[in-house]
Amino acid sequence: MHLRCALALLALPLAALAADKKTVAKTPEAPSAPIRLSVDLTDSYRHLVHGTEIIPVVAGQLTLEYPEWIPGTHMPAGPIAQFAGIFFTANGKPLGWRRDDVDMYAFHLEIPAGVSEIEAKFDYLDSTDQRAFTSNNLAVLEWNSTVLYPAKIPVAKIKVTPSITLPAGWHGGGALVPTNTSGNTTTFETTDVETLVDSPYIAGKYFHEIALAPECTPKHFLDVAADTEEAANLPKATIEAASKLVRETRPLYKSSHYRDYHFVLSLSDKIRGEGLEHHQSSDNGVELDGYSSPAMAVSNADLLPHEFTHSWNGKYRRPARLYQPDYATPQQGDLLWVYEGMTQYWGNVLSARAGFWTAENYRDALASSAASLDTRPGRLWRNAEDTAIAAQSIRGGSQAWVSWRRSQDYYQEGELIWLDADTTIRKLTNGQKSLNDFAALFLGAGGDTSAKVLPYEFEELVKDLNQVVAYDWAKFLKDRILSHGPGDPSIEGLAQAGYTLVYTDAMSSYQRSGLARRGTVDALYSLGFRANREGVISDVYMDSVAYKAGLGPGIKIVGVNSTAFSGDALYGAIKAAKGTDKTIDLLVAIGNDLKTISLNYHDGEKYPHLVRAEGSPAYLDEIIKPMVN
C-alpha cells in the first residue's frame, strides 16, 4: 500500500474541522517564515507533477486556498479538478482536512498545539489533450497549479521559497532568480506568492536561453524549449525581430517595470498553445513549426509583442478592480477594452515596427479585425463594455453562434477604439502628437520601477488623454464602448487613418495563414458561415444567406454541387455562381438526416482589405514606422 494511502486511513475525524459559520474569525497574519515549495517534474512524461509544501503555522483553525482567479485569464480558471492526492502531516502525523462547502478552492484544517509547520503533499494531474503543459520533451509550469497559500492574506505579503526538480538532461529558465542548483534540483530566491504565480518556468530536453538586444538594460531573454532541437533553434529573422521589439519599446513606453524580462516560448505540437502575460515574463506557446514555417510565422507574429506590451498595460497599469489582494476575490473586467484592447493595438503596431509583420501584413490583420466587428450582428444587442464585464462567462466559450453571442470582442473593438484615439490626437495636433505620447505618460508613469502594480480607473484615462490634447475624451470613449450596431463607429478611425475597408475576391496571405492554422473554411462575408476542414459549421451570421436557408452550427456539409466537400470545392462554387442565376447546392447532414440546401448567392467571394483613401493623411503608415533606426 502506498504510504499516502496508509496515512489516509489514519486521518483524524473531519466533522470538527468544518468552519464555524457563526464565529467571527480574526484576520489572519502572514506566516512568520517563508513557505517552502518543491515541485517535481520528473514524471512530466506521463503528465504528472508532484508538489510538497512546508507551511509555517500557529495552533488553531487554518484555511488554505488554491488559486482560483488567475491573473491574465480574467476568469475563475484555477484547475482545481486536477489538483489531487492531497495529504497533510504535522510533526510526522497525519492531519485531517475538510473542503469548504461553498468555496471549492478552500481547505480547512485544525492545527494542534505545539505545531509550528505542516507538510502538504499533492499531485497535479495534467491534461493529455490540447491543454497539456507537460510532455516527454518539455514542460511549462504555471506555478498557480502547484501552490496552496493561507486564505484572507494578501498574496503579496506571503513569502515563499520555491524549488524545482527536472528530469535528467533537462534545463530550464524563467524570471525567478536561481540561488542554488544541486543535481537536477534548482532552488530560487525567496519571493512572494504573487510574484511566484506571476513567473512561469519552462524546461526541456531541447532548451536555449537567447539574449536579446544585449545593449539594452534591463536584460531581456528568449527562454525556448521545443519538441526537437531543430525547432528550438529559432530562425535568425525571429530572433532579430524579437531584439528589435525590445529596442522599440523603450522610446514608446519610456520606462521598464521589471528587473529583467524573459519571453518563455514553447514550440510543440504535443502541449498547449499559449499567450499569457506576466510582469517580468510571458508564457508563449506555438506549434512546432510556429516560426520556421513562413505562413505560421505570419499567423503567430503578434504573440510576443502583445504579451510583452502587457508588462506595461495590464501588469503595471491595471484596472483597479482587476487587481485583487488574493486569488479568491473575484475580478471585475469592465475596463478590459483598455487592458486587452489597447494591448491588441500596441502589440500589432509593434509587430510591424519590429519586423514580425510587413506593413501589408499589419493592414490585412487590421482589416480582419475591422470586418469582423463591422458585420457582427451581436453588436445589435451587446456593446463592447458588456463583452468586457462578462469576460469570465464568454472567454473560451463555444464558437457556435459566436457572432450573435459575441466573444472576447473587447480585443478587436478595443484595438479600433485606440486606433481612432491615435488618429484623433494626430488630427487635433496637426501630427505633432500621437498616442505614443499617451503611452509614455500613462504606461510609463513614474519612469523605471520594479515589478509593481499601479491601478487606475476610467477617469485617469480621460485625464491623461487630456494632458496630451484637450478634447471631450470621456464622451469619445463612452460613445464607442457603449455603442450598438449595425456597424462599428470606430471604423471611422480607419478612414481618419487614411484607409478604407473594402471586400474583394482575393484572400490575403495573412488570412490564408490564419485559416490554415485554425483549420477553418471561411465564407463568412459571402455566404455567412464558417466551417472546419470536415465541413462542420461552427458559426452562422444571423440574417445571412446561410441563415435564411436554414444552416446552423453543428450541421455538416457533405457535398458541394455534387462533389465531396472541401474548402476548395466551396470556394470554387461561390466563384462559379458569381453573376449567374445558378444556386450553390449543399448536401448537408443534420443528425442522421441528409438534405440538400440551396443558397441563392451570386456576389462571389468576399475578403476584407484596406485600401488607401487618396487625399487624406496616411496616418496609418506613420503609426507603424519604427521609432528606432
Summary of the structure (lengths in Angstrom):
residues: 629
radius of gyration: 26.3
end to end distance: 66.7
largest distance: 87.7
contacts: 2148
relative contact order: 0.09
helix: 32%
strand: 27%
